[in-house]
Amino acid sequence: MSDDDFVQFKLTYDPAQIAVLKSVLEDQEIPYFVQGENFATLYPTTPFLSGFRLRVHKQNEARVRELLDKLVEEIEPLDEEAMDEDEGSA
């Protein structure tokens, strides 16, 4: 596989978001790489300048999108429940 076989899937400036995305992809054994990650380790302020670029193989792009859509669907109800609990305690 060459770098040309990979497409930019996500650009984010949030290291926590990249960590979650990497975890999902590793769990599913989907090849990926993150541009800007090592540079950000050397220069911690750089994610805010260049961001993290998550790249996935062209063949996996649709599968990754489905996985992340499903993840968002699973998280949103949890967010709503937490907001309901917060409103109830006020």
N, C-alpha and C positions, 0 to 999 in steps of 0.2 A: 504494500500500500504506500502510495506517495502522498505528500501533502496536498496535491491537486485533487485527490480523491475525497478530501474532506471539505465540508462547507461550514461557514460560520452559522451556528445555530442560535447562539445567545450572546449578547453583550451586556455585562453587568458591572457595576462598580462596587458591588456588595460581596465581600469574601464569604459571608455566611451562605449566601444564595449559591455561590459556586460550590461550596462544600456539600450542600444538599444535592445539587445536580450531579456532582461526581459520585456521591453515594448511590444514587438511583441507578446511574449508568454502570457502575461497578457491580452492583447487585445483579443487574441483568446481563453482565458480561458484554457490554456494548463498547466497542473501541471509541476513544475520544482523546482529545488533548485540549489543554487550556493555554492559550497564548497570554503572556503577561503575568503568569503566576509566579514564576521564578524571579523575574525582575522585581515584582512587588515584595518578595521576601527580602531582597537585598536593599530595596528602597521603599520602606513602608508607606510613604505618602503617594507613591505612583499609581495605585489603583484608581485614585480620584482623577488622575490625569489621563491615563490610557485605558483603564478598565481591564476586565478579564474577558477574553473571547473564547467561549466554549465552541469547539469544532467537533463535528461528528461525521462519520463516513456517509457519503451520499445515499448509499443503500439503506442506511438506518434512520434517515431523517424523519420519515413518516412514523416509524415505530417509536422513536424518541418523543415526537410530538404527542402521540397517543398516550404514552406512559405519563408524561408530564400533565396532560389534560386530566387524566384519571387521578393523579396525585392532587391536583387542585380541587377536583370535585370532592375528594375525601377530606381535604383540609377545610374547605369552606363551611361545612356544617359544624365542625369543631369550633371555628371562629365565631359562628353565630351563637352557639351554646355558651361560649365564654362571655360574649357580650350580654346575653340574657341574664347570666348569673351576676354580672357586674351591675346591671340595672336593678336587679332584685335586691341587691345588698345596699343600694343607695337610699 
